[in-house]
Amino acid sequence: MGNTVEFGTVEFSVLGPVRVVSKGREIPVPGRKQRTMLAALLLAGGRPLSDDRLTAVMWGGRAPATVGAQLCTYASLAAHPARARRRTAQGG
């Protein structure tokens, strides 16, 4: 697999900066954690990743006490970059 993965009309690039392109337009993925999770999920090639593996990828040995809730939040934002952009713009 190269550095680009396509799902229908959405293209993801994971080598270099993480990029999402839909219908020829780049969709920003704000936040380092969201980009890290998205890249990890894409590189898994459709295989599920355990919470333990995602935690190791995202925080190494320094996971926060609220790691379970944060994984759910980042998964939601990684799956919906437009929602992440709205949340960032609203300050939430």
Protein Blocks (a to p, Z undefined) as FASTA:
>chain_A
ZZbdcehjaccdfehjddddeehiacddehjklmmmmmmmmmnnopacdfklmmmmmnom
mccfklmmmmmmmmmmmmmmmlmmmmmmnoZZ
